[in-house]
């Protein structure tokens, strides 16, 4: 029986999941610097940074949340520093 191997499945533009993860980690580090400077980054800016790749976009938001940023919601589509 043939089975799909999730580790080698090609996503947008033929990238594997691991490649998308590395790109998202790089994007989140760059965006974290922008957030520290300006205080906010919009979701549309993140989408442009991820080259309109849905998987990279979602992973980037995930990594920003893990770093302690408030990724917002549908009412406030922006990433900001988390305030207590």
N, C-alpha and C positions, 0 to 999 in steps of 0.2 A: 504494500500500500504506500502511495506517495503522500508525504506530509510536507507542509510548509514549515520552513525553519525561520522563526521570527528574527533570528540574528542576521540573516542574510537577505531578508525581503527588501526589495527596493521601494523606496518612497519617491516623492517628487524629485525629478531630475536624476533618478537612479541612485540616490543616496541611501545608505543603510541607516538603521535606527541609531547605531553608535555614532555615525558621522553627524546625524542630525543633533544628537545629544552634545557632541563636542562643539558644534556651531552655536547651539543655544547657550552653552556655558560661557563661550567667548562673548556672545551678545550680551548676556546678563552682566558680565563684568564691566563691559564698556558702558552699558546703560546705567549701572550703579554709580559710575563716576559722574555721569550727566545728572543723575538724580541728586547726588551730593552737592553738585554745583548749583543747579537751578531749582532744586526742590521738587520737581515734577517732570514726568515724561508721559505723554499721551499713548493710549493703546495704538493709535494709528502710526505713531512714530516707531513703536515696537514692531508693528506689522511691516513697515517699510524696511526696518533693519533686518528683519528675518526674510526679506525678499518675497513676501506674500506666500511663504510656505507655512501652512497651517500647523504642522507638527512642530517645526522649529519655534513658531510663535507661542504655542501652548507650553512647550518646554521652557522657553525663555521666561514666561510669566511664572511658571512653577519654581524655577531657580531664583527668581527675584523674591518670591514669597519665602523661600527657604532662607534667603539672606536677611530676612526681617523687614522687607518693604511691604507696604499696604498696596496690593494690586488693584484695589477698587472693585467696582461692580458695574452693572448696566446703567446705574444712575450716575456714577462718577467714573467714566472710563479713562482712568489715569493711574499711574503708579507714583506713590509719594513715600516719603520717609514715614515710618510708623511712629505715631505720637501716642504717648500714654496719658 
